[in-house]
Amino acid sequence: DSGIVSFLVRMVLILSDNDNDEMSLQHLYACRLLRKAMRLWPAASVKLGYLERVMNDRVRSHGQAQVQGAIPSTRPPPILTSGLFVLRHLLDGGTPQALLVAHTQVLPLIESCFTQRSQDVVSGLCGLVRAIFTYPLASGDEGFPELAALRSRVADAVAKHVTQGGADAPALSSTPPLL
């Protein structure tokens, strides 16, 4: 069960960057199978070290391609939406093993998403943050320190970026210029 789920996680991530119709269809099937596998084996131990490596490589190469003009600057790296999908469905399983595996991967992924302006990334980010804050507690707040630490770090990251975004935006109370 753990091997199958880990394999499906890799397939979702590998197939996410393809514009080919057949590969996109395979990506959809892999996503569906991952959802079903997580429902079937919620206690599966998943190794996510691959997620961190592939995220760093693909986000970096995507940024370089945008700088060179090969990819529009408004298009987010597809790996971000796939990474959000994987972590959200891992946390939707609601097992302590899922949290222990995912808690180190969440913050770097969330930080990568704040610079994006894509609706897919925003909705995926919202789903992941919702999954973190609605994650079931196994034995109360004091018995699950990883969850409390993760919630605190995510709340701090969100607050930092909201404050930063508010500082960059014009004041809402200022009067609009007359034409």
Salt bridges, closest charged atoms under 4 A:
ASP17 OD2 - ARG58 NE 3.03
ASP19 OD1 - ARG75 NH2 3.22
ASP57 OD1 - ARG60 NH1 3.62
ASP92 OD2 - ARG88 NE 3.96
ASP92 OD2 - HIS89 ND1 3.93
GLU111 OE1 - LYS160 NZ 3.75
GLU111 OE1 - HIS161 NE2 2.82
